[in-house]
Amino acid sequence: MSHKFLYLILILIVAFGLRIVNLGTAPRGIHADEISFIINSQSLLATGKDEDGQALPIQLNSFIDPKPALYSYLQVPFFAVLGPSVFASRLPSVMLGVISIGLLYTVIKNLAGQRLGLWVAFLAAVSPWHILNSRATQEVILSFVFSLLALLAFQKLLTPAKSKLKKSVIWLSVLGISCLLAMYSYHSAKVFLPLFFGGWGLVTWCNNQSRKQFIKLALAALVVVMALGVSLLGAGSTARFQSVGVLSNPLPQLLLEEQILQATGLSPLLLLRVFYNKLTFYALNLIDVYAQHFTVDFLFLTGGQPLRYQIPYHGLLFLIELFLIPYGLMLLFKEHKHKAYRWFIGLSLVLAPLPAALTFIETPSTIRTFPLIMPLLFISALSLEDLWQKRRSLIQGVGLAVVSGGYLWGISFFFHQLIVQLPVHQPWHRNEPYQEIAQLVKQYQPDYDRIIVTNDLRPLYSYFVYEGLISFSTLQAQPLLRNQAQYSLGTFTFNRGICEFGPHQTRTLYIGEIGCPTDGRKSVTTVSYGDGTPAYGLWEEAEPQ
């Protein structure tokens, strides 16, 4: 076993350790997306059906849009061994994160050599961006793993061949299945992968115009297009884009109308039509959102959306990489020895933010642009490798020492913010009080005949299921009931009104937001956010009516 392989094993062990520490409490609380996966995993484990009674579902119905069921299936064995918990629910993400680092190492090793592969693997192991997405119950890390596997298959397929036809067929199959699962797991891959493989294939064809290479590229293109077509047939693909796509954004249209109104009478009609049209204003909006993903603020200072994955006063990358990336870019495009992989890195760098730019909700996006981590870490790795190679030079040696200190400080600061600050900094983004409400209701339930929940707290039913207050048989008997304005599950009644508690009833527990007029009902308890801010109240009748 080579010492470099031992380095990789050590890196993966470090990556696992950084991702598992305080896994059940940081991030604190169970977000609505997380609890949706959890209760469906519980339901699959107990009944073989999801919460809506679908046997072995492909898609899960969620609060906003359908979600791929694969992550819930991955949680099932962990729940079977460890029992349902926040820790067990996030453990598949940790394992996927570690696997993705191994795949990333392999892809970069095939592209640029083992040393750069190890540098990139190390940077991914300690990367705040990668760690955050490896500690969360959501689909992007799953899609990233399959995307890397697809990249690896594409590399193997286009390797100058002594390989037999059988191996080509195997790698074509891996490419197609990986693309399909990546696109199925997360919508952004539907945009990124076809464009990336198309661009990479074109460059490869231009550099190696052999008949055999052309046939492989044509087959690979066919496989990727077929995977895209199948993934687009899945539930929620078009519905999701229609709800968050750039063309659904009303802002460019409003700005366009404002400009037309202000310029009318001051400019000729022809100029109004040329300058003020939907194509121009939606293009400007797309460019604006796209460019936000390359700002210092997004990458190094504050991070992006959604806010539940934002670390207080910390970006997605370390501050020291603010200096490494420009130096690495210079090396990439200046030194001839890096010519072989310029297109690979350049394409991934340019295309990765595009799925986020085509949307208008939760931008700039930490999740939709996650593949951007690959070229950015590679560019930083070029800088580190150059400093390491020239470490005997006084200037380069000092630079390497400064960079090492920068990473040590950055890793320490990141984990302090993650474990100490995140639980109390703007905690309202993670639905944290919902789990406490469910635990309190479990304690109080024997004293009440009915429980009324108002203020459109629809995700709260999931937390009641998680605590065993609502059975899966009750849930499955009334699928999608939660989409109604008011509905009941056993002794629980939910409504979307604002502080609508209904008529006074004895032995009734009322749950709503703090500040609701309670019409004489008395407080049972108050549930606060992690920073002590009161959030929700539980009330009962002051006296029998």
Sequence and secondary structure as in RCSB ss.txt:
>XXXX:A:sequence
MSHKFLYLILILIVAFGLRIVNLGTAPRGIHADEISFIINSQSLLATGKDEDGQALPIQLNSFIDPKPALYSYLQ
VPFFAVLGPSVFASRLPSVMLGVISIGLLYTVIKNLAGQRLGLWVAFLAAVSPWHILNSRATQEVILSFVFSLLA
LLAFQKLLTPAKSKLKKSVIWLSVLGISCLLAMYSYHSAKVFLPLFFGGWGLVTWCNNQSRKQFIKLALAALVVV
MALGVSLLGAGSTARFQSVGVLSNPLPQLLLEEQILQATGLSPLLLLRVFYNKLTFYALNLIDVYAQHFTVDFLF
LTGGQPLRYQIPYHGLLFLIELFLIPYGLMLLFKEHKHKAYRWFIGLSLVLAPLPAALTFIETPSTIRTFPLIMP
LLFISALSLEDLWQKRRSLIQGVGLAVVSGGYLWGISFFFHQLIVQLPVHQPWHRNEPYQEIAQLVKQYQPDYDR
IIVTNDLRPLYSYFVYEGLISFSTLQAQPLLRNQAQYSLGTFTFNRGICEFGPHQTRTLYIGEIGCPTDGRKSVT
TVSYGDGTPAYGLWEEAEPQ
>XXXX:A:secstr
  HHHHHHHHHHHHHHHHHHTTTTTSS S  HHHHHHHHHHHHHHHHSB TT  BS SEE  SSS EESHHHHHH
HHHHHHH S HHHHHHHHHHHHHHHHHHHHHHHHHHH HHHHHHHHHHHHH HHHHHHTSSSSSHHHHHHHHHHH
HHHHHHHHS S   HHHHHHHHHHHHHHHHHHHHH TTHHHHHHHHHHHHHHHHHHH   HHHHHHHHHHHHHHH
HHHHHHHTSTTHHHHHHHHBGGG HHHHHHHHHHHHHHBTTB HHHHHHHSSHHHHHHHHHHHHHHHTTSHIIII
IS  BSGGG  TT  SS TTHHHHHHHHHHHHHH GGGGGGHHHHHHHHHHTTHHHHTB SS SBTTTTGGGHHH
HHHHHHHHHHHHHHTTTSHHHHHHHHHHHHHHHHHHHHHHHIIIIITTTSSGGGGTHHHHHHHHHHHHHGGG SE
EEE SS TTHHHHHHHTTSS HHHHHHSTTGGGSSEEEETTEEEE SSS   S  TTEEEEEETT   TT EEEE
EEE TTS EEEEEEE SS  
